[in-house]
């Protein structure tokens, strides 16, 4: 049973746990390089690091964010040990985010992976990871689609995670000094998400709809595309941009 404080801070934890428990640790996932066990190890490492960085900031001794090497100790655990460790790290994160909410203004800026984020980011980011990686386990079931469709998921993906999401994809583009890729991801009734890459770097922003969209889809699919995922039903997205433009934008949207 999930403690109420943890459930309040991470309401997406219970659906994620149920999805994991319905599968074998060595089952494959939509995240093609990872099994179910790999995803749990990743989530444990992420929860630990979010808690570590925020706790250090609260203590007045800020630390730099570690990379994915933080997952290595969890990958060495047995399956029962990994499960226990993951739950413990989620509880720890809930406790620290509750303390930060009491002691800090929500606008307080904290450095995470070299960029400034605000205090609510720390719980919200794990919530997004739980939703995204649950989709990696289940695909397009109702729970996944409803969660991905929430407006805050798009906002967090664009504002809080957007530029790092484009780093891998931009490295796979041969742009040269004058090359440029721009894509407009449109969900009717909302702002477009505009992604660009050129010799000066990458950018992602929200913008009023203008001109033709590169890809039009529902909000849930748009979040999946931003994270380098593909919905099980490809008819949920549409494009008239042409193969070359579409290929380049999809390359940019390679995700983590």
Secondary structure as GFF3:
##gff-version 3
##sequence-region A 1 256
A	DSSP	alpha_helix	4	9	.	.	.	ID=ss1
A	DSSP	alpha_helix	13	21	.	.	.	ID=ss2
A	DSSP	alpha_helix	36	58	.	.	.	ID=ss3
A	DSSP	three_ten_helix	68	71	.	.	.	ID=ss4
A	DSSP	alpha_helix	72	75	.	.	.	ID=ss5
A	DSSP	alpha_helix	79	103	.	.	.	ID=ss6
A	DSSP	beta_strand	109	112	.	.	.	ID=ss7
A	DSSP	beta_strand	115	118	.	.	.	ID=ss8
A	DSSP	alpha_helix	121	138	.	.	.	ID=ss9
A	DSSP	alpha_helix	142	148	.	.	.	ID=ss10
A	DSSP	alpha_helix	151	155	.	.	.	ID=ss11
A	DSSP	pi_helix	156	160	.	.	.	ID=ss12
A	DSSP	alpha_helix	162	171	.	.	.	ID=ss13
A	DSSP	beta_strand	180	186	.	.	.	ID=ss14
A	DSSP	beta_strand	192	198	.	.	.	ID=ss15
A	DSSP	beta_strand	201	207	.	.	.	ID=ss16
A	DSSP	beta_strand	215	217	.	.	.	ID=ss17
A	DSSP	alpha_helix	219	226	.	.	.	ID=ss18
A	DSSP	three_ten_helix	234	236	.	.	.	ID=ss19
A	DSSP	beta_strand	237	238	.	.	.	ID=ss20
A	DSSP	alpha_helix	243	252	.	.	.	ID=ss21
###
